[in-house]
Amino acid sequence: MLTTLGALAEPNRLHIVELLRDGPRPVGEIAEQLGIRQPQVSKHLRVLSNAGVVEAHPVAQQRIYQLRAQPFHELDAWLESYRHIWDARFDRLEVYLHDAQRQEALEEQDEQHDDK
């Protein structure tokens, strides 16, 4: 998973992954879409491939790259553990805010009652 995060940390590689999210693409099309030279795209794709994020399939003279699902499932599973933590914290915050609003409403009622 750290390899996946490391590969995705570079902005051009992340852009490549975002392009491939829509479906497989040849290197030349990726280079054209990103506005960077094909050798640079090939280097980024090599890093992504070594990290297991993409895989290539030769078609005639081209190499078509596509995303691999496995590293994203692993990343999602890792993030899920943090979702549970944040959900619990948000639940506690909601209870706290509800209690604070209720207390404020009671204090306002007491002030209005005292003014009479």
C-alpha positions as CSV (number, residue, x, y, z in Angstrom):
1,M,0.0,0.0,0.0
2,L,2.9,2.4,0.7
3,T,4.2,1.7,-2.7
4,T,0.8,2.7,-4.2
5,L,0.7,5.9,-2.2
6,G,4.3,6.7,-3.2
7,A,3.5,6.2,-6.8
8,L,0.4,8.3,-6.6
9,A,2.2,11.1,-4.7
10,E,3.7,12.6,-7.9
11,P,1.1,14.9,-9.6
12,N,1.7,13.6,-13.2
13,R,1.2,10.0,-12.1
14,L,-1.9,10.9,-10.3
15,H,-3.2,12.6,-13.4
16,I,-2.4,9.5,-15.4
17,V,-4.4,7.4,-13.0
18,E,-7.3,9.8,-13.3
19,L,-7.2,9.5,-17.0
20,L,-7.1,5.7,-16.9
21,R,-10.0,5.7,-14.5
22,D,-12.2,6.4,-17.6
23,G,-10.7,3.4,-19.4
24,P,-7.5,2.0,-21.0
25,R,-5.4,4.3,-23.1
26,P,-2.2,4.1,-25.2
27,V,0.9,6.0,-24.1
28,G,0.6,8.5,-26.9
29,E,-3.0,9.5,-25.9
30,I,-2.0,9.9,-22.3
31,A,0.9,12.1,-23.3
32,E,-1.4,14.2,-25.5
33,Q,-4.0,14.6,-22.8
34,L,-1.5,15.6,-20.2
35,G,0.6,17.8,-22.5
36,I,3.8,16.2,-21.6
37,R,6.4,14.3,-23.8
38,Q,5.9,10.6,-24.4
39,P,9.2,9.6,-22.8
40,Q,8.2,11.3,-19.5
41,V,4.8,9.5,-19.6
42,S,6.6,6.2,-20.2
43,K,8.8,6.8,-17.1
44,H,5.7,7.6,-15.0
45,L,3.9,4.5,-16.3
46,R,6.9,2.4,-15.5
47,V,6.7,3.6,-11.9
48,L,3.0,3.0,-11.8
49,S,3.5,-0.4,-13.3
50,N,6.3,-1.3,-10.8
51,A,3.9,-0.3,-8.0
52,G,1.2,-2.6,-9.4
53,V,-1.2,0.3,-10.1
54,V,-1.3,-0.2,-13.9
55,E,-0.8,-3.0,-16.3
56,A,0.0,-2.9,-20.0
57,H,-1.3,-4.9,-22.9
58,P,0.4,-4.8,-26.3
59,V,-1.9,-4.2,-29.2
60,A,-0.1,-4.1,-32.5
61,Q,2.7,-1.5,-32.1
62,Q,1.1,0.2,-29.0
63,R,1.0,-0.6,-25.4
64,I,-2.4,0.0,-23.9
65,Y,-2.4,0.8,-20.1
66,Q,-5.2,0.2,-17.7
67,L,-5.6,0.4,-14.0
68,R,-5.4,-2.6,-11.8
69,A,-8.1,-2.9,-9.2
70,Q,-6.2,-4.6,-6.4
71,P,-4.1,-1.7,-5.1
72,F,-7.2,0.5,-5.0
73,H,-9.1,-2.2,-3.0
74,E,-6.2,-2.3,-0.6
75,L,-6.1,1.5,-0.3
76,D,-9.9,1.6,0.3
77,A,-9.6,-1.1,3.0
78,W,-6.9,0.9,4.7
79,L,-8.9,4.1,4.5
80,E,-12.0,2.3,5.9
81,S,-10.3,2.0,9.3
82,Y,-9.9,5.7,9.4
83,R,-13.5,6.2,8.3
84,H,-14.7,4.3,11.5
85,I,-12.5,6.6,13.7
86,W,-13.9,9.8,12.0
87,D,-17.5,8.5,12.1
88,A,-17.2,7.9,15.9
89,R,-15.7,11.3,16.4
90,F,-18.4,13.0,14.4
91,D,-21.1,11.1,16.3
92,R,-19.6,12.3,19.6
93,L,-19.4,15.9,18.2
94,E,-23.1,15.6,17.2
95,V,-24.1,14.6,20.7
96,Y,-22.0,17.4,22.2
97,L,-23.5,20.0,19.9
98,H,-27.0,18.7,20.6
99,D,-26.4,18.9,24.4
100,A,-24.9,22.4,24.1
101,Q,-27.9,23.6,22.1
102,R,-30.3,22.1,24.6
103,Q,-28.4,23.7,27.5
104,E,-28.4,27.1,25.7
105,A,-32.1,26.8,25.1
106,L,-32.7,26.0,28.8
107,E,-30.6,29.0,29.8
108,E,-32.6,31.3,27.5
109,Q,-35.8,30.0,29.0
110,D,-34.5,30.7,32.5
111,E,-33.5,34.2,31.5
112,Q,-36.9,34.9,30.0
113,H,-38.6,33.5,33.1
114,D,-36.4,35.7,35.3
115,D,-37.3,38.8,33.2
116,K,-41.0,38.3,34.0
